[in-house]
Amino acid sequence: MAVYVSAVRRTNIYLTEAEQAGLDARAAAEGSTRSEVVRAIVDRELHLDDAGADDLDSALGEAAAEIADRARELSIDNPDLHIS
Amino acid sequence: MVIVDDHLALLAVAGQLADLGLAGPVVTTYGFQYRMVRALADSARSGSLSRRLADPAAAVGRAVRPPADRLVVLDPRASLQSAVGVACRHPANLLLAEVVGAALHHRAAIRVTPENTGRTWTQIMDAEGIDFASIGL
């Protein structure tokens, strides 16, 4: 089960009976709540569940210019992706 | 919505893209994402970034599946007809046709780095009425 350290905000959405029943079944099976199940699904779908990515993000940011240079080099021989 | 190139997209993935002053989400095209991921994968394979990227495979995964609150990759199928129209009107390769077609289809602005501004891009963007600018870093 995900642990949420950031604040949650109330959101109203419309769900079908089948969707509500599915969420409730999953929540009961996992000992969680409908809200927790929805948050976990949303996080997975939107790739927001990558906890501990701060170091990776920092490294990616530092290397961004170098990677962009490499992308240009690699695309030189590709007429579909080359910037001319 | 603002469409960004691979360099700006990578900064967005890392949460380090400065505010572009435009409303809506930051997005990129499949072509730019492909260039970004390929460069990351190539660098990971050759070890050229191993000093900076302790886990190159994780870096590739993050670029393949970026957190949606930072960067969304547009589905090229949604703007395919628009992209084809661009390629018919202008001398545009797949990368350029896709980004211009996406901007027209989604009514989006385009921001790229100066190094990724092709010789004809400004002229084509003007002809298509697109809000286009290069962003120096």
Backbone of each chain as ProteinMPNN parsed JSONL, in Angstrom:
{"seq_chain_A": "MAVYVSAVRRTNIYLTEAEQAGLDARAAAEGSTRSEVVRAIVDRELHLDDAGADDLDSALGEAAAEIADRARELSIDNPDLHIS", "coords_chain_A": {"N_chain_A": [[0.837, -1.188, 0.0], [0.523, 2.217, -0.814], [2.198, 4.987, 0.704], [1.188, 8.153, 1.489], [2.727, 11.155, 1.475], [2.283, 13.657, 0.638], [-0.248, 16.217, 0.547], [-3.678, 15.341, 0.223], [-6.441, 16.022, -1.934], [-9.9, 16.717, -2.013], [-11.861, 15.204, -4.507], [-14.454, 14.961, -6.796], [-15.799, 12.395, -8.715], [-17.514, 10.686, -11.387], [-18.56, 7.363, -11.422], [-19.247, 4.158, -12.871], [-21.598, 1.595, -11.8], [-20.378, -0.89, -11.91], [-17.668, -0.176, -11.888], [-17.484, 1.008, -9.354], [-18.123, -1.217, -7.776], [-16.01, -2.895, -8.397], [-13.831, -1.443, -7.4], [-14.493, -1.418, -4.674], [-14.403, -4.125, -4.091], [-11.69, -4.69, -4.529], [-10.574, -3.012, -2.564], [-11.6, -4.168, -0.223], [-10.403, -6.664, -0.338], [-7.748, -5.971, -0.049], [-7.69, -4.736, 2.332], [-7.903, -1.996, 2.433], [-8.998, 1.299, 1.459], [-11.591, 2.63, -0.72], [-10.691, 5.055, -1.772], [-7.904, 4.834, -1.443], [-7.339, 2.744, -3.171], [-8.072, 3.865, -5.63], [-6.205, 5.99, -5.767], [-3.803, 4.547, -5.906], [-4.111, 3.225, -8.36], [-4.27, 5.388, -10.14], [-1.755, 6.549, -9.723], [-0.066, 4.526, -10.69], [-0.859, 4.392, -13.398], [-0.24, 6.947, -14.327], [2.4, 7.069, -13.845], [3.37, 8.034, -11.415], [4.336, 6.871, -9.224], [6.952, 6.467, -8.557], [8.8, 6.279, -6.158], [11.499, 7.765, -4.365], [13.015, 8.817, -6.438], [14.537, 11.047, -6.52], [17.377, 11.32, -6.572], [17.915, 10.208, -9.048], [16.554, 11.979, -10.73], [18.038, 14.29, -10.283], [20.51, 13.56, -11.361], [19.76, 13.108, -14.014], [18.967, 15.666, -14.786], [21.41, 17.036, -14.624], [22.774, 15.766, -16.638], [21.4, 16.374, -18.901], [21.999, 18.162, -21.063], [24.206, 16.927, -22.231], [23.078, 14.51, -23.029], [21.201, 15.432, -24.843], [22.911, 16.436, -26.8], [24.007, 14.028, -27.646], [21.74, 12.851, -28.699], [21.318, 14.425, -30.963], [23.627, 13.812, -32.407], [23.225, 11.086, -32.908], [21.017, 11.175, -34.547], [21.83, 12.202, -36.917], [22.31, 10.543, -39.083], [19.806, 9.679, -39.598], [17.215, 10.291, -41.575], [14.557, 10.717, -40.896], [14.507, 11.721, -38.337], [16.328, 13.713, -38.102], [17.464, 17.051, -37.468], [17.513, 19.678, -39.554]], "CA_chain_A": [[0.0, 0.0, 0.0], [1.322, 3.434, -0.917], [2.122, 5.946, 1.809], [1.114, 9.48, 0.873], [3.271, 12.198, 2.322], [1.751, 14.931, 0.181], [-1.645, 16.406, 0.92], [-4.673, 14.916, -0.752], [-7.492, 17.018, -2.13], [-11.158, 16.05, -2.337], [-12.232, 15.267, -5.917], [-15.658, 14.19, -7.102], [-15.85, 11.826, -10.061], [-18.632, 9.772, -11.624], [-18.155, 6.003, -11.772], [-20.349, 3.224, -13.08], [-21.791, 0.643, -10.69], [-19.359, -1.938, -12.023], [-16.394, 0.392, -11.444], [-17.533, 1.139, -7.893], [-18.086, -2.557, -7.194], [-14.643, -3.389, -8.548], [-12.978, -0.733, -6.435], [-14.815, -1.868, -3.314], [-13.905, -5.494, -3.937], [-10.233, -4.599, -4.377], [-10.282, -2.406, -1.259], [-11.891, -5.161, 0.816], [-9.392, -7.724, -0.419], [-6.446, -5.441, 0.374], [-7.813, -4.082, 3.635], [-7.694, -0.557, 2.269], [-10.235, 2.033, 1.183], [-11.813, 2.922, -2.141], [-9.807, 6.17, -2.147], [-6.52, 4.354, -1.563], [-7.244, 1.946, -4.397], [-8.094, 4.803, -6.766], [-4.916, 6.706, -5.815], [-2.761, 3.624, -6.375], [-4.31, 3.002, -9.801], [-3.906, 6.634, -10.838], [-0.295, 6.701, -9.645], [0.564, 3.569, -11.611], [-1.179, 4.751, -14.775], [0.412, 8.207, -14.678], [3.826, 6.934, -13.502], [3.653, 8.936, -10.301], [4.618, 6.021, -8.066], [8.377, 6.168, -8.529], [9.34, 6.873, -4.936], [12.953, 7.744, -4.263], [13.63, 9.14, -7.725], [15.178, 12.362, -6.441], [18.764, 11.228, -7.026], [17.875, 9.961, -10.49], [16.168, 13.234, -11.37], [19.169, 15.207, -10.202], [21.514, 13.116, -12.342], [19.213, 13.339, -15.359], [19.021, 17.101, -15.041], [22.801, 17.418, -14.863], [23.257, 15.155, -17.883], [20.436, 16.651, -19.974], [22.638, 18.782, -22.235], [25.05, 15.907, -22.847], [22.182, 13.542, -23.677], [20.627, 16.106, -26.013], [23.966, 16.431, -27.822], [24.103, 12.662, -28.167], [20.54, 12.622, -29.523], [21.564, 15.073, -32.258], [24.649, 13.02, -33.116], [22.647, 9.812, -33.351], [19.977, 11.387, -35.556], [22.413, 12.758, -38.146], [22.16, 9.579, -40.184], [18.408, 9.247, -39.695], [16.5, 11.405, -42.213], [13.253, 10.948, -40.268], [14.643, 12.352, -37.022], [17.399, 14.703, -38.135], [17.06, 18.458, -37.526], [18.409, 20.329, -40.517]], "C_chain_A": [[0.877, 1.245, 0.0], [1.143, 4.303, 0.329], [2.188, 7.334, 1.202], [1.607, 10.533, 1.848], [2.771, 13.565, 1.874], [0.26, 14.99, 0.497], [-2.553, 15.888, -0.183], [-5.784, 15.953, -0.79], [-8.765, 16.296, -2.56], [-11.505, 16.295, -3.812], [-13.463, 14.4, -6.143], [-15.606, 13.7, -8.535], [-17.053, 10.893, -10.159], [-18.091, 8.42, -12.066], [-19.391, 5.149, -12.014], [-20.468, 2.304, -11.867], [-20.709, -0.43, -10.721], [-18.001, -1.423, -11.543], [-16.356, 0.533, -9.928], [-17.424, -0.228, -7.22], [-16.679, -3.137, -7.275], [-13.691, -2.741, -7.565], [-13.223, -1.235, -5.019], [-14.306, -3.285, -3.07], [-12.405, -5.497, -3.72], [-9.866, -4.048, -2.996], [-10.516, -3.414, -0.138], [-10.819, -6.239, 0.841], [-8.049, -7.259, 0.13], [-6.494, -4.798, 1.754], [-7.563, -2.595, 3.553], [-9.044, 0.119, 2.003], [-10.375, 2.253, -0.32], [-10.867, 4.044, -2.601], [-8.366, 5.705, -2.34], [-6.338, 3.531, -2.838], [-7.212, 2.865, -5.616], [-6.754, 5.516, -6.884], [-3.806, 5.802, -6.346], [-2.875, 3.381, -7.881], [-3.877, 4.23, -10.596], [-2.387, 6.804, -10.849], [0.413, 5.76, -10.606], [0.358, 4.004, -13.06], [-0.413, 5.989, -15.234], [1.894, 8.226, -14.286], [4.238, 7.913, -12.402], [4.119, 8.177, -9.061], [6.091, 5.672, -7.931], [9.017, 6.855, -7.331], [10.862, 6.792, -4.944], [13.666, 8.077, -5.549], [14.39, 10.461, -7.689], [16.61, 12.34, -6.966], [18.83, 11.036, -8.535], [17.532, 11.243, -11.232], [17.32, 14.229, -11.376], [20.23, 14.852, -11.245], [21.037, 13.363, -13.767], [19.289, 14.818, -15.723], [20.427, 17.56, -15.372], [23.3, 16.922, -16.22], [22.417, 15.55, -19.09], [21.104, 17.21, -21.23], [23.482, 17.758, -22.99], [24.195, 14.887, -23.613], [21.546, 14.157, -24.924], [21.646, 16.182, -27.145], [24.073, 15.052, -28.474], [22.909, 12.345, -29.075], [20.724, 13.233, -30.905], [22.581, 14.28, -33.07], [24.03, 11.754, -33.712], [21.64, 9.996, -34.481], [20.536, 11.91, -36.879], [22.181, 11.833, -39.331], [20.73, 9.087, -40.344], [17.569, 10.379, -40.298], [15.14, 11.689, -41.581], [13.365, 11.801, -39.003], [15.693, 13.452, -36.973], [16.809, 16.117, -38.178], [18.034, 19.17, -38.441], [17.904, 21.73, -40.818]], "O_chain_A": [[1.864, 1.314, 0.733], [0.067, 4.342, 0.925], [3.133, 7.659, 0.484], [1.004, 10.775, 2.893], [2.827, 14.527, 2.64], [-0.399, 13.968, 0.687], [-2.234, 15.984, -1.368], [-6.033, 16.662, 0.185], [-8.717, 15.373, -3.373], [-11.453, 17.424, -4.3], [-13.502, 13.242, -5.728], [-15.395, 14.482, -9.461], [-17.544, 10.38, -9.154], [-17.263, 8.34, -12.974], [-20.449, 5.389, -11.433], [-19.573, 2.238, -11.024], [-20.188, -0.828, -9.679], [-17.265, -2.145, -10.87], [-15.35, 0.226, -9.288], [-16.722, -0.383, -6.22], [-16.211, -3.789, -6.341], [-12.847, -3.409, -6.969], [-12.282, -1.451, -4.256], [-13.837, -3.605, -1.978], [-11.894, -6.203, -2.85], [-8.958, -4.557, -2.339], [-9.717, -3.502, 0.794], [-10.382, -6.673, 1.908], [-7.299, -8.048, 0.705], [-5.47, -4.368, 2.283], [-7.063, -1.994, 4.504], [-10.099, -0.444, 2.298], [-9.424, 2.089, -1.084], [-10.313, 3.979, -3.697], [-7.69, 6.125, -3.279], [-5.303, 3.618, -3.499], [-6.413, 2.661, -6.53], [-6.216, 5.636, -7.985], [-2.97, 6.236, -7.138], [-1.869, 3.336, -8.59], [-3.193, 4.108, -11.611], [-1.806, 7.163, -11.874], [1.38, 6.147, -11.262], [1.297, 3.985, -13.856], [0.011, 6.072, -16.387], [2.559, 9.258, -14.38], [5.302, 8.53, -12.456], [4.278, 8.758, -7.987], [6.443, 4.697, -7.268], [9.688, 7.878, -7.469], [11.435, 5.842, -5.478], [14.809, 7.665, -5.744], [14.84, 10.942, -8.73], [17.014, 13.229, -7.715], [19.677, 11.615, -9.215], [18.15, 11.559, -12.249], [17.544, 14.925, -12.366], [20.774, 15.726, -11.92], [21.816, 13.779, -14.625], [19.641, 15.168, -16.85], [20.629, 18.368, -16.278], [24.131, 17.562, -16.866], [22.698, 15.102, -20.202], [20.801, 16.771, -22.34], [23.481, 17.72, -24.22], [24.556, 14.46, -24.709], [21.374, 13.481, -25.938], [21.295, 16.014, -28.313], [24.21, 14.932, -29.692], [23.051, 11.66, -30.087], [20.333, 12.635, -31.907], [22.417, 14.098, -34.277], [24.281, 11.404, -34.865], [21.43, 9.086, -35.282], [19.797, 12.046, -37.854], [21.893, 12.282, -40.44], [20.468, 8.181, -41.135], [17.245, 11.336, -39.595], [14.621, 12.796, -41.718], [12.43, 12.516, -38.643], [15.922, 14.053, -35.923], [15.794, 16.358, -38.832], [19.227, 19.26, -38.151], [18.516, 22.45, -41.607]]}, "seq_chain_B": "MVIVDDHLALLAVAGQLADLGLAGPVVTTYGFQYRMVRALADSARSGSLSRRLADPAAAVGRAVRPPADRLVVLDPRASLQSAVGVACRHPANLLLAEVVGAALHHRAAIRVTPENTGRTWTQIMDAEGIDFASIGL", "coords_chain_B": {"N_chain_B": [[-1.237, 24.23, -23.622], [2.082, 23.113, -24.186], [4.458, 22.099, -26.497], [7.517, 20.461, -26.295], [11.046, 20.078, -27.124], [13.463, 17.314, -27.23], [15.549, 17.899, -25.427], [14.471, 19.848, -23.641], [12.378, 18.283, -22.786], [13.656, 16.278, -21.36], [14.662, 17.72, -19.213], [12.207, 18.396, -18.127], [11.254, 15.87, -17.335], [13.058, 15.405, -15.308], [12.197, 17.225, -13.511], [13.227, 19.756, -13.662], [12.683, 21.772, -15.42], [12.377, 25.087, -16.283], [9.754, 27.483, -15.64], [7.771, 27.948, -18.4], [6.029, 29.892, -18.966], [3.601, 29.471, -20.169], [0.217, 28.409, -20.519], [-1.241, 25.298, -19.443], [-0.402, 21.745, -19.92], [2.993, 20.402, -20.089], [4.257, 18.866, -22.88], [5.513, 16.327, -25.15], [6.556, 15.061, -28.375], [6.251, 11.799, -29.927], [8.43, 11.374, -31.623], [10.449, 13.098, -30.62], [10.61, 11.999, -28.059], [11.575, 9.47, -28.705], [14.134, 10.106, -29.709], [15.284, 11.106, -27.351], [15.159, 8.883, -25.577], [16.619, 7.016, -27.007], [19.151, 8.198, -27.077], [19.734, 8.179, -24.358], [19.723, 5.417, -23.851], [21.79, 4.616, -25.515], [23.925, 5.959, -24.373], [23.913, 4.724, -21.912], [24.579, 2.123, -22.652], [27.123, 2.444, -23.735], [28.441, 3.374, -21.597], [29.157, 5.969, -21.236], [27.854, 7.774, -19.661], [27.953, 6.749, -17.186], [29.209, 7.651, -14.939], [27.694, 9.788, -14.111], [25.104, 8.787, -14.097], [23.988, 6.59, -11.952], [22.285, 4.451, -12.159], [21.651, 3.546, -15.058], [19.657, 2.072, -16.412], [17.354, 2.584, -14.96], [17.139, 5.273, -15.482], [16.576, 5.264, -18.219], [14.101, 3.975, -18.107], [12.601, 5.897, -16.748], [12.501, 7.916, -18.623], [11.118, 6.647, -20.611], [8.656, 6.18, -19.41], [7.494, 8.782, -18.352], [6.718, 10.77, -15.427], [3.415, 11.864, -15.318], [2.638, 14.321, -14.371], [4.694, 15.913, -14.943], [5.585, 15.545, -17.601], [3.974, 14.747, -20.62], [3.611, 12.364, -23.169], [2.615, 12.768, -26.415], [0.132, 11.014, -28.284], [0.96, 9.913, -31.412], [-0.885, 9.119, -33.297], [-3.183, 10.579, -32.974], [-2.791, 13.038, -34.184], [-2.071, 12.454, -36.728], [-3.196, 12.89, -39.315], [-3.077, 15.635, -39.519], [-0.308, 15.963, -39.38], [0.514, 14.734, -41.74], [-0.61, 16.475, -43.561], [0.986, 18.728, -43.104], [3.45, 17.774, -44.03], [2.843, 17.585, -46.687], [2.571, 20.215, -47.436], [4.972, 21.447, -46.842], [8.619, 21.185, -46.939], [9.236, 18.8, -44.968], [10.55, 16.56, -42.577], [9.834, 13.453, -40.801], [10.042, 14.02, -38.019], [9.701, 16.84, -37.87], [7.23, 17.184, -39.207], [5.572, 15.778, -37.493], [5.738, 17.259, -35.081], [4.821, 19.798, -35.817], [2.324, 19.122, -36.862], [1.125, 18.106, -34.551], [1.051, 20.408, -32.983], [-0.754, 21.969, -34.431], [-3.046, 20.33, -34.35], [-3.574, 20.109, -31.596], [-3.697, 22.713, -30.885], [-1.422, 23.928, -29.766], [1.51, 25.493, -28.334], [4.986, 25.68, -29.345], [8.134, 24.976, -28.024], [11.607, 24.986, -28.266], [15.104, 24.088, -27.9], [17.835, 26.229, -28.877], [19.747, 24.762, -30.332], [18.236, 22.811, -31.458], [16.745, 23.979, -33.421], [15.728, 23.933, -36.541], [16.873, 24.996, -39.844], [14.734, 25.812, -41.464], [12.619, 25.954, -39.77], [11.451, 28.157, -38.345], [10.292, 29.643, -40.403], [8.403, 27.811, -41.407], [6.802, 27.396, -39.142], [5.781, 29.967, -38.814], [4.302, 30.19, -41.183], [2.334, 28.363, -40.647], [1.072, 29.482, -38.554], [1.838, 29.069, -35.889], [2.628, 29.361, -32.425], [5.791, 29.766, -31.784], [9.028, 29.341, -30.442], [12.519, 29.557, -29.589], [14.308, 28.395, -26.756], [16.795, 29.538, -24.808], [19.22, 28.002, -22.715]], "CA_chain_B": [[-0.316, 23.111, -23.845], [3.315, 23.48, -24.887], [5.234, 20.953, -26.969], [8.942, 20.761, -26.135], [11.975, 19.149, -27.781], [13.995, 16.27, -26.356], [16.355, 18.477, -24.352], [13.558, 20.416, -22.646], [11.587, 17.172, -22.236], [14.456, 15.59, -20.346], [14.638, 18.586, -18.03], [10.866, 18.264, -17.533], [11.224, 14.569, -16.651], [13.864, 15.554, -14.092], [11.597, 18.247, -12.654], [14.123, 20.917, -13.658], [12.344, 22.692, -16.504], [11.889, 26.377, -15.794], [8.404, 27.849, -16.078], [7.811, 28.47, -19.767], [5.087, 31.006, -19.041], [2.477, 29.094, -21.027], [-0.799, 27.637, -19.795], [-1.453, 23.917, -19.85], [0.661, 20.77, -19.636], [4.187, 20.278, -20.921], [4.152, 17.602, -23.61], [6.456, 16.171, -26.249], [6.083, 14.141, -29.405], [6.896, 10.488, -29.925], [9.73, 11.505, -32.285], [11.414, 13.659, -29.67], [10.833, 11.032, -26.986], [12.431, 8.42, -29.25], [15.506, 10.617, -29.724], [15.733, 11.209, -25.96], [15.366, 7.551, -24.996], [17.705, 6.365, -27.728], [20.411, 8.775, -26.607], [19.96, 7.664, -22.995], [20.059, 3.992, -23.936], [23.114, 4.517, -26.125], [24.892, 6.399, -23.368], [23.966, 3.677, -20.889], [25.273, 0.964, -23.22], [28.545, 2.741, -23.926], [29.036, 3.722, -20.314], [29.657, 7.342, -21.242], [27.205, 8.559, -18.607], [27.881, 5.922, -15.985], [29.662, 8.409, -13.765], [26.6, 10.642, -13.654], [23.888, 8.001, -13.905], [24.342, 5.376, -11.237], [21.405, 3.387, -12.63], [21.207, 3.955, -16.403], [18.411, 1.405, -16.791], [16.271, 3.331, -14.318], [17.021, 6.543, -16.209], [15.853, 4.961, -19.461], [12.708, 3.697, -17.732], [11.925, 7.144, -16.382], [12.265, 8.656, -19.866], [10.088, 5.909, -21.348], [7.389, 6.372, -18.693], [7.677, 9.973, -17.511], [5.587, 11.128, -14.563], [2.512, 12.67, -16.151], [2.518, 15.695, -13.871], [5.845, 16.654, -15.461], [5.685, 15.45, -19.062], [3.074, 13.805, -21.29], [4.004, 12.071, -24.551], [1.409, 12.771, -27.244], [-0.081, 9.876, -29.17], [1.085, 10.441, -32.777], [-2.046, 8.766, -34.115], [-4.22, 11.605, -32.834], [-2.519, 14.175, -35.07], [-1.449, 11.913, -37.941], [-3.714, 13.548, -40.521], [-2.52, 16.984, -39.505], [1.121, 15.849, -39.693], [0.627, 14.435, -43.171], [-0.896, 17.734, -44.243], [2.188, 19.567, -42.995], [4.47, 17.217, -44.922], [2.448, 17.88, -48.066], [2.695, 21.66, -47.697], [6.325, 21.946, -46.568], [9.671, 20.175, -46.907], [9.346, 18.431, -43.551], [10.737, 15.138, -42.298], [8.854, 12.917, -39.848], [10.138, 14.734, -36.745], [9.111, 18.174, -38.006], [5.815, 17.049, -39.539], [4.844, 15.343, -36.296], [5.642, 18.311, -34.065], [3.945, 20.857, -36.332], [0.983, 18.555, -36.916], [0.6, 18.029, -33.176], [0.748, 21.773, -32.532], [-2.0, 22.382, -35.091], [-4.156, 19.495, -33.867], [-3.858, 20.376, -30.17], [-3.627, 24.168, -30.677], [-0.356, 24.051, -28.772], [2.726, 26.232, -28.659], [6.187, 24.843, -29.432], [9.377, 25.557, -27.52], [12.752, 24.101, -28.468], [16.395, 24.71, -27.621], [18.402, 26.785, -30.122], [20.461, 23.713, -31.088], [17.242, 21.983, -32.138], [15.933, 24.798, -34.311], [16.169, 23.719, -37.924], [16.988, 26.212, -40.66], [13.448, 26.214, -42.044], [11.541, 25.778, -38.8], [10.749, 29.398, -38.037], [9.475, 29.987, -41.577], [7.26, 26.888, -41.477], [5.921, 27.686, -37.991], [5.077, 31.221, -39.127], [3.321, 29.912, -42.234], [1.24, 27.578, -40.061], [0.471, 30.268, -37.471], [2.132, 28.416, -34.609], [3.412, 30.086, -31.428], [7.052, 29.014, -31.773], [10.205, 30.084, -29.987], [13.598, 28.738, -29.011], [14.572, 28.737, -25.366], [18.18, 29.367, -24.427], [19.354, 27.475, -21.343]], "C_chain_B": [[0.908, 23.616, -24.593], [4.091, 22.207, -25.225], [6.713, 21.321, -26.902], [9.798, 19.712, -26.837], [12.555, 18.17, -26.757], [14.809, 16.827, -25.19], [15.456, 19.044, -23.243], [12.713, 19.318, -22.0], [12.361, 16.45, -21.142], [14.535, 16.416, -19.062], [13.287, 18.497, -17.336], [10.757, 16.958, -16.761], [11.949, 14.678, -15.31], [13.284, 16.577, -13.121], [12.411, 19.517, -12.611], [13.852, 21.878, -14.816], [11.766, 23.975, -15.919], [10.489, 26.646, -16.34], [8.485, 28.506, -17.454], [6.809, 29.604, -19.965], [3.901, 30.739, -19.939], [1.5, 28.233, -20.239], [-0.837, 26.202, -20.309], [-0.251, 23.03, -19.618], [1.854, 20.887, -20.577], [4.15, 18.888, -21.562], [5.297, 17.516, -24.616], [5.889, 15.172, -27.241], [6.81, 12.798, -29.275], [8.282, 10.578, -30.563], [10.791, 12.057, -31.346], [11.654, 12.69, -28.515], [11.766, 9.912, -27.463], [13.898, 8.875, -29.247], [16.091, 10.648, -28.311], [16.067, 9.833, -25.39], [16.517, 6.837, -25.693], [19.053, 6.886, -27.255], [20.747, 8.277, -25.206], [20.414, 6.21, -23.045], [21.454, 3.807, -24.513], [24.191, 4.9, -25.116], [25.037, 5.358, -22.266], [24.776, 2.482, -21.382], [26.777, 1.218, -23.325], [29.236, 3.111, -22.625], [29.484, 5.158, -20.211], [29.019, 8.197, -20.154], [27.201, 7.83, -17.266], [28.328, 6.676, -14.734], [28.52, 9.251, -13.199], [25.344, 9.841, -13.32], [24.25, 6.676, -13.257], [23.517, 4.192, -11.72], [20.852, 3.774, -14.003], [19.888, 3.317, -16.815], [17.21, 2.125, -16.182], [16.049, 4.666, -15.027], [16.257, 6.348, -17.511], [14.375, 4.73, -19.148], [11.933, 4.959, -17.4], [11.625, 7.987, -17.629], [11.203, 7.969, -20.722], [8.708, 6.166, -20.73], [7.512, 7.583, -17.773], [6.473, 10.216, -16.606], [4.709, 12.162, -15.267], [2.33, 14.09, -15.631], [3.693, 16.55, -14.329], [5.89, 16.679, -16.988], [4.715, 14.399, -19.581], [3.584, 13.607, -22.713], [2.731, 11.931, -25.383], [1.345, 11.513, -28.108], [-0.017, 10.379, -30.617], [-0.121, 10.133, -33.658], [-3.106, 9.859, -34.076], [-4.038, 12.728, -33.849], [-1.912, 13.725, -36.395], [-1.905, 12.65, -39.196], [-3.152, 14.962, -40.636], [-1.034, 16.962, -39.885], [1.338, 15.577, -41.179], [0.364, 15.699, -43.994], [0.305, 18.669, -44.226], [3.258, 19.091, -43.976], [4.133, 17.465, -46.384], [2.68, 19.351, -48.421], [4.122, 22.17, -47.597], [7.353, 20.827, -46.726], [9.964, 19.786, -45.461], [9.58, 16.931, -43.418], [9.739, 14.705, -41.218], [8.848, 13.697, -38.538], [9.415, 16.077, -36.813], [7.613, 18.092, -38.316], [5.004, 16.654, -38.31], [4.666, 16.492, -35.307], [4.734, 19.45, -34.542], [2.498, 20.36, -36.399], [0.343, 18.48, -35.534], [0.222, 19.419, -32.665], [-0.561, 22.27, -33.151], [-3.191, 21.635, -34.511], [-4.562, 19.867, -32.445], [-3.89, 21.873, -29.861], [-2.586, 24.489, -29.598], [0.756, 24.957, -29.277], [3.886, 25.236, -28.74], [7.373, 25.625, -28.892], [10.499, 24.537, -27.672], [14.021, 24.836, -28.042], [16.983, 25.231, -28.941], [19.089, 25.727, -30.978], [19.49, 22.828, -31.873], [16.284, 22.807, -33.004], [16.467, 24.651, -35.732], [16.13, 25.0, -38.736], [15.633, 26.728, -41.138], [12.324, 26.281, -41.017], [10.744, 27.057, -38.55], [9.809, 29.793, -39.175], [8.232, 29.099, -41.653], [6.281, 27.155, -40.334], [5.119, 28.964, -38.264], [3.979, 30.968, -40.152], [2.112, 29.164, -41.68], [0.582, 28.301, -38.879], [0.691, 29.699, -36.086], [2.975, 29.345, -33.716], [4.699, 29.282, -31.206], [8.187, 29.896, -31.292], [11.257, 29.104, -29.517], [13.941, 29.302, -27.65], [16.041, 28.492, -25.068], [18.287, 28.911, -22.984], [20.616, 27.995, -20.691]], "O_chain_B": [[0.802, 24.433, -25.507], [4.344, 21.362, -24.367], [7.116, 22.373, -27.398], [9.34, 18.603, -27.111], [12.191, 18.191, -25.581], [14.763, 16.284, -24.087], [15.654, 18.756, -22.063], [12.372, 19.401, -20.821], [11.794, 16.059, -20.122], [14.481, 15.87, -17.96], [13.214, 18.52, -16.107], [10.226, 16.938, -15.651], [11.51, 14.116, -14.306], [13.82, 16.772, -12.03], [12.319, 20.283, -11.652], [14.702, 22.704, -15.15], [10.795, 23.949, -15.163], [10.096, 26.102, -17.371], [9.186, 29.501, -17.638], [6.76, 30.206, -21.038], [3.261, 31.674, -20.42], [1.902, 27.429, -19.397], [-0.505, 25.933, -21.463], [0.798, 23.496, -19.173], [1.747, 21.392, -21.694], [4.029, 17.874, -20.875], [5.966, 18.511, -24.896], [4.876, 14.522, -26.982], [7.838, 12.687, -28.606], [9.215, 9.927, -30.094], [11.906, 11.538, -31.288], [12.783, 12.57, -28.038], [12.636, 9.461, -26.718], [14.787, 8.129, -28.836], [17.242, 10.269, -28.097], [17.127, 9.641, -24.793], [17.298, 6.134, -25.052], [19.988, 6.112, -27.053], [21.905, 7.989, -24.903], [21.367, 5.821, -22.369], [22.213, 2.95, -24.06], [25.232, 4.249, -25.02], [26.131, 5.132, -21.748], [25.56, 1.9, -20.632], [27.593, 0.34, -23.045], [30.464, 3.157, -22.555], [30.117, 5.545, -19.229], [29.572, 9.226, -19.765], [26.524, 8.247, -16.326], [27.887, 6.382, -13.623], [28.387, 9.411, -11.986], [24.614, 10.17, -12.386], [24.749, 5.76, -13.911], [23.988, 3.055, -11.698], [19.729, 4.267, -14.11], [19.083, 3.951, -17.497], [16.168, 2.256, -16.826], [14.916, 5.13, -15.156], [15.4, 7.157, -17.868], [13.501, 5.237, -19.852], [10.752, 5.078, -17.727], [10.615, 8.688, -17.68], [10.476, 8.627, -21.467], [7.721, 6.344, -21.444], [7.622, 7.432, -16.557], [5.34, 9.905, -16.976], [5.19, 13.19, -15.745], [1.909, 14.972, -16.38], [3.696, 17.765, -14.131], [6.194, 17.708, -17.592], [4.642, 13.293, -19.046], [3.948, 14.572, -23.385], [1.879, 11.09, -25.099], [2.362, 11.019, -28.594], [-0.853, 11.19, -31.015], [-0.35, 10.814, -34.657], [-3.845, 10.042, -35.043], [-5.018, 13.306, -34.32], [-1.307, 14.528, -37.105], [-1.084, 12.994, -40.047], [-2.799, 15.416, -41.724], [-0.561, 17.831, -40.618], [2.248, 16.134, -41.793], [1.034, 15.952, -44.995], [0.603, 19.325, -45.224], [3.889, 19.894, -44.664], [5.027, 17.547, -47.227], [2.954, 19.682, -49.575], [4.461, 23.196, -48.187], [7.001, 19.65, -46.656], [10.831, 20.373, -44.814], [8.901, 16.127, -44.058], [8.904, 15.497, -40.78], [7.783, 14.005, -38.002], [8.622, 16.413, -35.934], [6.82, 18.844, -37.75], [3.889, 17.135, -38.11], [3.581, 16.681, -34.757], [3.965, 20.001, -33.755], [1.566, 21.081, -36.041], [-0.845, 18.76, -35.376], [-0.8, 19.586, -31.998], [-1.372, 22.909, -32.481], [-4.223, 22.236, -34.215], [-5.75, 19.931, -32.127], [-4.087, 22.264, -28.711], [-2.855, 25.228, -28.651], [0.921, 25.159, -30.48], [3.783, 24.104, -28.269], [7.59, 26.783, -29.251], [10.368, 23.382, -27.266], [14.012, 26.051, -27.848], [16.65, 24.715, -30.008], [19.027, 25.783, -32.206], [19.882, 22.173, -32.839], [15.161, 22.386, -33.281], [17.524, 25.181, -36.072], [15.452, 25.963, -38.375], [15.413, 27.938, -41.207], [11.194, 26.629, -41.359], [9.513, 27.04, -38.545], [8.678, 30.22, -38.942], [7.135, 29.584, -41.931], [5.067, 27.141, -40.538], [3.923, 29.028, -37.976], [2.863, 31.466, -40.012], [0.998, 29.312, -42.184], [-0.358, 27.783, -38.278], [-0.165, 29.826, -35.21], [3.897, 30.014, -34.182], [4.694, 28.254, -30.529], [8.294, 31.058, -31.686], [10.954, 27.984, -29.105], [13.878, 30.509, -27.417], [16.487, 27.344, -25.075], [17.537, 29.374, -22.124], [20.899, 27.663, -19.54]]}, "name": "protein", "num_of_chains": 2, "seq": "MAVYVSAVRRTNIYLTEAEQAGLDARAAAEGSTRSEVVRAIVDRELHLDDAGADDLDSALGEAAAEIADRARELSIDNPDLHISMVIVDDHLALLAVAGQLADLGLAGPVVTTYGFQYRMVRALADSARSGSLSRRLADPAAAVGRAVRPPADRLVVLDPRASLQSAVGVACRHPANLLLAEVVGAALHHRAAIRVTPENTGRTWTQIMDAEGIDFASIGL"}
